[in-house]
Amino acid sequence: MAKSIKMHVRRNSIVGLMKRALRKASKQMEVPEDVKDGQFAVVAVSGDDGPKRFVVSLRCLSHPTFLRWLEKAEEEFGFSQEGPLTIPCQSSELEKVLGEL
């Protein structure tokens, strides 16, 4: 049970960090026209097909797989990225998660 609580707290802190980062980014830089309210841009960087950019809904922040990718992104890249959020996943995996939302 303690592990469950720890994971919940960790996910909440990551979601909070993402929301703060998105608010800060939207104030500091021009947002591309294809990114609407309630959305943000991500780049999937794993795989042989090279980086692929997606515009995703904020609802992704509640998906367990997407949250794991955010944890990996924090470890690999930190949260001081500029531009689209880089996440370590294959584009096909991200497309599958987007299809579940």
The 8 nearest C-alpha neighbors of each residue, nearest first, counted from 0:
[[1, 3, 2, 4, 5, 6, 7, 8],
 [0, 2, 4, 3, 5, 6, 7, 8],
 [3, 1, 5, 0, 4, 6, 7, 8],
 [4, 2, 0, 6, 1, 5, 7, 8],
 [3, 5, 7, 1, 2, 6, 8, 0],
 [4, 6, 2, 8, 3, 7, 9, 1],
 [7, 5, 9, 3, 4, 8, 10, 2],
 [8, 6, 4, 10, 9, 5, 11, 3],
 [7, 9, 11, 5, 6, 10, 4, 12],
 [10, 8, 6, 12, 7, 11, 5, 13],
 [11, 9, 13, 7, 12, 8, 6, 14],
 [10, 12, 8, 14, 13, 9, 15, 7],
 [11, 13, 15, 9, 10, 14, 16, 8],
 [14, 12, 16, 10, 15, 11, 17, 9],
 [13, 15, 17, 11, 16, 12, 10, 18],
 [16, 14, 12, 18, 13, 17, 11, 19],
 [17, 15, 13, 19, 14, 18, 20, 12],
 [18, 16, 20, 14, 15, 19, 21, 13],
 [17, 19, 21, 15, 20, 16, 14, 22],
 [20, 18, 22, 16, 21, 17, 23, 15],
 [19, 21, 17, 23, 18, 22, 24, 16],
 [20, 22, 24, 18, 23, 19, 17, 25],
 [23, 21, 19, 25, 20, 24, 18, 26],
 [22, 24, 20, 26, 21, 25, 19, 27],
 [25, 23, 21, 27, 26, 22, 28, 20],
 [24, 26, 22, 23, 27, 28, 21, 30],
 [25, 27, 23, 24, 28, 22, 29, 21],
 [28, 26, 24, 25, 23, 29, 22, 30],
 [29, 27, 25, 24, 26, 30, 82, 23],
 [28, 30, 31, 25, 27, 26, 24, 32],
 [29, 31, 28, 25, 32, 34, 33, 24],
 [32, 30, 33, 34, 29, 35, 40, 28],
 [31, 33, 34, 30, 35, 29, 36, 54],
 [32, 34, 31, 35, 54, 30, 40, 38],
 [35, 33, 32, 31, 38, 39, 54, 30],
 [34, 36, 38, 33, 37, 32, 39, 31],
 [37, 35, 38, 34, 39, 56, 57, 33],
 [36, 38, 57, 56, 35, 39, 34, 58],
 [39, 37, 56, 55, 57, 36, 35, 34],
 [38, 40, 55, 54, 34, 56, 41, 57],
 [41, 39, 54, 83, 53, 55, 84, 34],
 [42, 40, 84, 83, 53, 85, 52, 54],
 [41, 43, 52, 85, 51, 84, 86, 44],
 [44, 42, 86, 51, 88, 90, 50, 89],
 [43, 45, 50, 87, 88, 42, 49, 86],
 [46, 44, 89, 88, 87, 43, 49, 50],
 [45, 47, 89, 48, 49, 44, 88, 90],
 [46, 48, 49, 45, 89, 50, 44, 90],
 [47, 49, 46, 50, 51, 45, 90, 89],
 [50, 48, 47, 46, 44, 51, 45, 43],
 [51, 49, 44, 43, 42, 52, 48, 45],
 [50, 52, 43, 42, 90, 49, 53, 44],
 [53, 51, 42, 41, 43, 50, 40, 54],
 [54, 52, 41, 40, 55, 42, 51, 43],
 [53, 55, 40, 39, 34, 41, 38, 52],
 [56, 54, 38, 39, 53, 40, 57, 59],
 [55, 57, 38, 58, 37, 59, 39, 54],
 [56, 58, 59, 38, 37, 60, 55, 39],
 [59, 57, 56, 60, 61, 62, 100, 55],
 [60, 58, 57, 62, 61, 56, 65, 55],
 [59, 61, 58, 62, 57, 66, 14, 65],
 [60, 62, 59, 58, 63, 66, 65, 57],
 [61, 63, 59, 65, 64, 60, 66, 58],
 [64, 62, 66, 65, 67, 61, 60, 59],
 [65, 63, 67, 66, 62, 68, 96, 69],
 [64, 66, 68, 62, 67, 63, 69, 59],
 [65, 67, 69, 63, 68, 64, 62, 70],
 [68, 66, 70, 64, 69, 65, 63, 71],
 [69, 67, 71, 65, 66, 70, 72, 86],
 [68, 70, 72, 66, 67, 71, 73, 65],
 [69, 71, 67, 73, 68, 72, 66, 74],
 [72, 70, 68, 74, 73, 69, 75, 67],
 [73, 71, 69, 75, 86, 74, 76, 70],
 [72, 74, 77, 70, 71, 76, 75, 78],
 [73, 75, 71, 72, 77, 76, 70, 69],
 [76, 74, 72, 73, 71, 77, 87, 70],
 [75, 77, 72, 73, 74, 78, 80, 85],
 [78, 76, 73, 79, 74, 75, 72, 80],
 [79, 77, 80, 73, 76, 20, 72, 17],
 [78, 80, 77, 81, 76, 20, 73, 84],
 [81, 79, 78, 82, 84, 77, 76, 83],
 [80, 82, 79, 83, 84, 24, 78, 28],
 [81, 83, 84, 80, 40, 24, 28, 41],
 [84, 82, 40, 41, 85, 42, 81, 39],
 [83, 85, 41, 42, 40, 86, 82, 80],
 [86, 84, 42, 41, 43, 83, 87, 72],
 [85, 87, 43, 72, 88, 68, 42, 44],
 [88, 86, 44, 45, 43, 72, 68, 71],
 [89, 87, 45, 43, 86, 44, 90, 92],
 [88, 90, 45, 46, 92, 91, 43, 44],
 [89, 91, 93, 92, 43, 94, 51, 88],
 [90, 92, 94, 89, 93, 95, 88, 96],
 [93, 91, 95, 89, 90, 94, 96, 88],
 [94, 92, 90, 96, 95, 91, 97, 89],
 [95, 93, 91, 97, 92, 96, 90, 98],
 [94, 96, 98, 92, 93, 97, 91, 99],
 [97, 95, 93, 99, 98, 94, 92, 100],
 [98, 96, 94, 99, 100, 95, 93, 59],
 [97, 99, 95, 96, 100, 94, 93, 92],
 [100, 98, 96, 97, 95, 94, 62, 59],
 [99, 97, 98, 96, 58, 59, 62, 56]]
